[in-house]
Amino acid sequence: MFCANCYKEIPAGKSYYKHQDTNQSYCSLDCLNDHMIYTHVLTIETSEGEESTEEQDNDE
């Protein structure tokens, strides 16, 4: 089995992290975080920007 982020082999019997939606395996929490930030950052930024704009409009 290989890490979906860094592609290093995850030895048999070693613990690993698994993404619930994609079932991809990650050798460390850092690799899982790196993958999540890379694949979801645009959605997060867009969502926060829209919320921030709506809140500012409501305050005026």
Backbone as ProteinMPNN parsed JSONL, in Angstrom:
{"seq_chain_A": "MFCANCYKEIPAGKSYYKHQDTNQSYCSLDCLNDHMIYTHVLTIETSEGEESTEEQDNDE", "coords_chain_A": {"N_chain_A": [[0.86, -1.161, 0.0], [0.479, 2.28, -0.721], [1.183, 5.711, 0.126], [-1.174, 8.193, -0.628], [-0.426, 10.784, -0.986], [2.452, 11.347, -0.748], [3.443, 9.124, -1.932], [5.024, 7.164, -0.77], [5.841, 3.883, 0.375], [3.654, 2.216, 2.582], [4.395, 0.31, 5.207], [3.383, -3.091, 5.899], [1.333, -3.666, 8.692], [1.916, -1.25, 9.888], [0.472, 1.679, 11.279], [-1.896, 3.881, 9.682], [-3.491, 6.683, 8.032], [-6.8, 7.092, 6.773], [-8.807, 8.401, 4.239], [-12.185, 9.054, 4.561], [-14.149, 9.428, 2.551], [-12.897, 8.891, 0.073], [-11.393, 6.646, 0.466], [-8.63, 6.666, 0.29], [-5.263, 6.09, 1.317], [-2.975, 7.378, 3.772], [0.317, 8.041, 4.878], [0.956, 9.592, 7.062], [-0.314, 12.076, 9.362], [0.417, 14.587, 8.534], [0.713, 14.223, 5.741], [-1.952, 13.636, 5.049], [-3.167, 16.072, 5.808], [-1.803, 17.851, 4.068], [-2.767, 16.946, 1.603], [-5.532, 17.446, 1.914], [-5.581, 20.239, 2.234], [-4.54, 21.051, -0.232], [-6.435, 20.021, -2.073], [-8.856, 21.119, -1.249], [-8.657, 23.824, -0.749], [-9.503, 25.954, -2.465], [-12.296, 25.815, -2.378], [-12.735, 26.341, 0.327], [-11.689, 28.97, 0.594], [-13.366, 30.389, -1.177], [-15.884, 29.987, -0.004], [-15.523, 31.242, 2.501], [-15.03, 33.854, 1.671], [-17.467, 34.59, 0.466], [-19.204, 34.417, 2.666], [-18.115, 36.368, 4.32], [-18.513, 38.686, 2.782], [-21.322, 38.77, 2.683], [-21.912, 39.162, 5.395], [-20.809, 41.689, 5.807], [-22.432, 43.233, 4.135], [-24.89, 42.995, 5.448], [-24.409, 44.392, 7.778], [-24.37, 47.043, 7.056]], "CA_chain_A": [[0.0, 0.0, 0.0], [1.275, 3.492, -0.84], [0.568, 6.964, 0.551], [-1.785, 8.897, -1.76], [0.154, 12.122, -1.105], [3.898, 11.329, -1.015], [3.671, 7.891, -2.686], [5.925, 6.246, -0.074], [5.185, 2.639, 0.761], [3.236, 2.082, 3.979], [4.691, -1.094, 5.529], [2.315, -3.897, 6.497], [1.314, -3.609, 10.145], [2.089, 0.128, 10.363], [-0.787, 2.429, 11.261], [-1.985, 4.9, 8.642], [-4.745, 7.444, 8.017], [-7.593, 6.796, 5.582], [-9.85, 9.384, 3.935], [-13.446, 8.31, 4.605], [-14.909, 9.52, 1.301], [-12.178, 8.35, -1.087], [-10.671, 5.446, 0.895], [-7.2, 6.779, 0.026], [-4.45, 5.914, 2.514], [-1.917, 8.368, 3.977], [1.295, 7.512, 5.833], [1.036, 10.443, 8.253], [-1.319, 13.13, 9.445], [0.922, 15.679, 7.688], [0.365, 13.917, 4.348], [-3.4, 13.803, 4.918], [-3.432, 17.513, 5.849], [-1.314, 18.446, 2.82], [-3.714, 16.586, 0.544], [-6.8, 18.136, 2.147], [-5.381, 21.663, 1.962], [-4.354, 21.218, -1.677], [-7.642, 19.712, -2.845], [-10.046, 21.811, -0.767], [-8.392, 25.22, -0.398], [-10.306, 26.884, -3.248], [-13.649, 25.774, -1.836], [-12.725, 27.011, 1.625], [-11.504, 30.406, 0.391], [-14.565, 30.923, -1.809], [-16.947, 29.972, 0.989], [-15.266, 32.276, 3.502], [-15.177, 35.149, 1.025], [-18.894, 34.873, 0.299], [-19.788, 34.668, 3.985], [-17.592, 37.651, 4.784], [-19.191, 39.731, 2.013], [-22.714, 38.826, 3.127], [-21.956, 39.753, 6.733], [-20.541, 43.118, 5.682], [-23.619, 43.854, 3.551], [-25.947, 43.029, 6.457], [-24.067, 45.372, 8.812], [-24.54, 48.414, 6.558]], "C_chain_A": [[0.914, 1.234, 0.0], [0.476, 4.717, -0.394], [0.056, 7.707, -0.681], [-1.199, 10.292, -1.954], [1.629, 12.073, -1.502], [4.335, 10.075, -1.764], [4.705, 6.957, -2.053], [5.137, 5.005, 0.318], [4.852, 2.661, 2.252], [3.426, 0.61, 4.336], [3.493, -1.806, 6.168], [2.44, -3.831, 8.016], [1.516, -2.214, 10.713], [0.744, 0.844, 10.293], [-0.728, 3.506, 10.183], [-3.335, 5.585, 8.753], [-5.474, 7.154, 6.717], [-8.691, 7.848, 5.431], [-11.169, 8.632, 3.823], [-14.195, 8.324, 3.278], [-14.229, 8.812, 0.138], [-11.49, 7.027, -0.804], [-9.193, 5.479, 0.529], [-6.448, 6.701, 1.348], [-3.325, 6.939, 2.551], [-0.995, 7.88, 5.079], [1.38, 8.329, 7.111], [-0.086, 11.473, 8.227], [-0.888, 14.332, 8.603], [0.562, 15.448, 6.226], [-1.138, 14.082, 4.112], [-3.756, 15.286, 4.902], [-2.992, 18.198, 4.564], [-2.285, 18.174, 1.683], [-5.02, 17.367, 0.699], [-6.682, 19.623, 1.838], [-5.287, 21.892, 0.462], [-5.668, 21.023, -2.436], [-8.856, 20.532, -2.439], [-9.857, 23.304, -0.528], [-9.253, 26.194, -1.196], [-11.742, 26.942, -2.737], [-13.715, 26.539, -0.517], [-12.607, 28.519, 1.44], [-12.756, 31.042, -0.206], [-15.695, 31.023, -0.789], [-16.744, 31.087, 2.011], [-15.456, 33.658, 2.903], [-16.64, 35.526, 0.875], [-19.542, 35.189, 1.647], [-19.364, 36.038, 4.495], [-18.303, 38.802, 4.077], [-20.637, 39.878, 2.475], [-22.825, 39.486, 4.501], [-21.729, 41.256, 6.655], [-21.746, 43.84, 5.108], [-24.741, 43.986, 4.58], [-25.689, 44.078, 7.528], [-24.338, 46.799, 8.356], [-25.935, 48.828, 6.561]], "O_chain_A": [[1.972, 1.239, 0.629], [-0.748, 4.754, -0.519], [0.777, 7.835, -1.671], [-1.448, 10.924, -2.98], [2.018, 12.694, -2.491], [5.488, 9.981, -2.187], [5.211, 6.056, -2.722], [3.931, 5.064, 0.561], [5.669, 3.074, 3.075], [2.703, -0.247, 3.829], [2.698, -1.194, 6.882], [3.542, -3.932, 8.556], [1.308, -2.007, 11.909], [-0.029, 0.638, 9.357], [0.348, 3.981, 9.82], [-4.217, 5.126, 9.479], [-4.843, 6.987, 5.674], [-9.413, 8.146, 6.383], [-11.263, 7.667, 3.064], [-14.816, 7.325, 2.916], [-14.899, 8.199, -0.694], [-11.046, 6.351, -1.732], [-8.557, 4.427, 0.461], [-6.928, 7.183, 2.374], [-2.785, 7.325, 1.514], [-1.456, 7.365, 6.098], [1.827, 7.82, 8.139], [-0.717, 11.702, 7.196], [-1.731, 15.017, 8.023], [0.147, 16.382, 5.54], [-1.546, 14.613, 3.079], [-4.559, 15.718, 4.075], [-3.718, 19.032, 4.024], [-2.59, 19.066, 0.893], [-5.55, 17.892, -0.28], [-7.589, 20.204, 1.242], [-5.891, 22.828, -0.061], [-5.972, 21.79, -3.35], [-9.806, 20.633, -3.215], [-10.806, 23.987, -0.141], [-9.699, 27.194, -0.633], [-12.333, 28.02, -2.676], [-14.654, 27.3, -0.282], [-13.35, 29.274, 2.068], [-13.161, 32.124, 0.22], [-16.385, 32.041, -0.724], [-17.691, 31.797, 2.349], [-15.992, 34.547, 3.564], [-17.012, 36.671, 1.132], [-20.337, 36.123, 1.753], [-20.18, 36.78, 5.043], [-18.657, 39.792, 4.717], [-21.123, 40.997, 2.64], [-23.736, 40.28, 4.737], [-22.388, 42.018, 7.363], [-22.061, 44.949, 5.542], [-25.464, 44.982, 4.582], [-26.629, 44.601, 8.126], [-24.52, 47.684, 9.193], [-26.246, 49.954, 6.173]]}, "name": "protein", "num_of_chains": 1, "seq": "MFCANCYKEIPAGKSYYKHQDTNQSYCSLDCLNDHMIYTHVLTIETSEGEESTEEQDNDE"}
